[in-house]
Amino acid sequence: MAARVEKKVTAASAGAYVASTGLLASLAAVQDDARLVEWMPGVLSPFVLALVPAAITFVGGWLARHTPRGPAGV
């Protein structure tokens, strides 16, 4: 059985995806050339390229050790 993904890992991955998509879309609009990847339509490329940092964030969060919590009230 696979281990559960903690909510902080999912939230960090989603945040990285949203932030990267916005950044890449802004860069494409500013430079007036949406060809971030020539073989891909310009409208689609920011969303596809944003998967790279989201995947890196997910793997980093997944591999990070969980910090044990002490007893309540400490």
C-alpha positions in Angstrom: 0.0 0.0 0.0 1.3 3.4 -0.9 2.0 6.0 1.8 -0.4 8.9 2.0 0.6 12.3 0.7 0.6 14.9 3.4 -1.6 18.0 2.8 1.4 20.3 3.0 3.0 18.5 0.0 -0.1 18.8 -2.1 -0.6 22.4 -1.2 3.1 23.3 -1.9 2.8 21.5 -5.3 -0.4 23.4 -6.2 1.1 26.7 -5.1 4.3 26.1 -7.2 2.2 25.3 -10.2 -0.1 28.3 -9.9 2.9 30.7 -9.3 4.9 29.2 -12.1 2.0 29.4 -14.5 1.4 33.1 -13.7 5.1 33.9 -14.0 5.6 32.1 -17.3 2.4 33.7 -18.8 3.6 37.1 -17.7 7.0 36.6 -19.2 5.4 35.4 -22.5 3.2 38.5 -22.6 6.0 40.9 -21.8 8.4 39.7 -24.4 5.5 39.6 -27.0 6.6 36.1 -28.0 4.6 33.2 -26.5 6.9 30.6 -28.1 8.4 29.3 -24.9 8.5 25.9 -26.6 8.1 26.1 -30.4 6.3 22.8 -31.0 3.7 23.6 -28.4 0.9 26.2 -28.9 1.8 29.5 -27.1 -1.4 29.4 -25.0 -0.6 25.9 -23.7 3.1 26.2 -23.0 3.0 28.1 -19.7 0.7 25.5 -18.2 2.8 22.6 -19.4 6.1 24.2 -18.4 4.7 24.9 -14.9 4.5 21.2 -14.3 8.3 21.0 -14.0 8.7 23.1 -10.8 5.4 21.6 -9.4 6.9 18.1 -9.8 10.2 19.1 -8.3 8.3 20.6 -5.3 6.2 17.5 -4.9 9.3 15.2 -5.0 11.2 17.4 -2.6 8.2 17.5 -0.2 7.7 13.7 -0.5 11.3 12.9 0.3 11.7 15.4 3.1 11.6 13.8 6.6 8.6 14.6 8.7 9.4 16.5 11.8 8.1 14.6 14.8 5.8 16.5 17.0 6.3 16.5 20.8 3.6 15.8 23.3 0.7 18.3 23.4 1.4 21.4 25.5 5.2 21.3 25.1 
